Amino acid sequence: MALQPSKSIWFNGSLIPWDEARIHVLSHVMHYGSSVFEGIRCYEQPSGSAVFRLEDHIRRLFDSARIYRMEIPWSREEVVEACLETVRANGLNSCYIRPLVYRGYGSMGVNPLPCPVELMIAAWEWGAYLGDEALENGVDVQVSTWARMAPNTIPAMAKAGANYANAQLVKMEALANGFAEGVVLDVDGFVCEGSGENIFLVREGKVFTPPLGASILSGITRASVIALLREMGLEVAQTKVPREALYLADELFFTGTAAEITPIRSVDRLTVGGGKPGPITKKIQKAYLSVLRGETADSRGWLHPVYA
């Protein structure tokens, strides 16, 4: 999906024109992938625009930075407000927000510590991540030949830019083979996640999703979906999922800030269930989106108004 430029970007404490947000080519992040980031959505609602689980996203941003020993020069509260300021400055009602913490220009070499820690926040209009039709009809996926990193190699709980070199390989392979997305396995051969989404499986009315120990990202949408499913009285097991379970599932769906709730129509050209979104997938998709669109009361405090 083509990027739609906005007016301004929050850059190290100031709003500057979109086209002036630049870094030096010798910045550490350019050579060693030394960055952590978040993807956050803002939704237009009848009562005004609101950001979904903004504080939780910013907490994860700080957690990711801590793992990589990056001291962010602003507090969590200041970064929350900077995100809202960026949305307001660009006059956006519904948008995607991208805070990025990175090691800037200072020294060259693997050691990142001499390089300054910098922060930028951008916001732009962005529709359905896997296409408008995907939310309605589902997507066709393949099990990738690429595996997710082992837990003692790169920390999967950090949403780090470096992790997405692996994700790019998964995504490009899937597209080259005619699929919308890839499902990646962990180092032990169990189901992990998509290139940029968590995954859920439904079998005989029970819901399964891989645990944090399967090298998955601790998804905020994932946690939201688990909470909603349990409120519906459905059993959710966070457990190891063998690859072949994908072929035997009654329903499969992806979750993620960008993907929202995207049904999976087939895996490795084997149809999932009846080849269309199943009842639990549709039920959780409706429950999730109704909160984001302001059709259901936000009883959980998930929405942060852009304009107080």
PyMOL commands that set and color helices and strands:
alter all, ss='L'
color gray80, all
select helices_A, chain A and resi 18-20+28-32+54-67+76-89+132-137+161-176+212-214+220-231+245-248+279-292
alter helices_A, ss='H'
color red, helices_A
select strands_A, chain A and resi 8-11+14-17+35-37+40-43+50-52+95-103+117-124+139-147+181-185+191-194+198-203+206-209+236-238+251-256+260-267+270-271+303-305
alter strands_A, ss='S'
color yellow, strands_A
deselect
rebuild
show_as cartoon
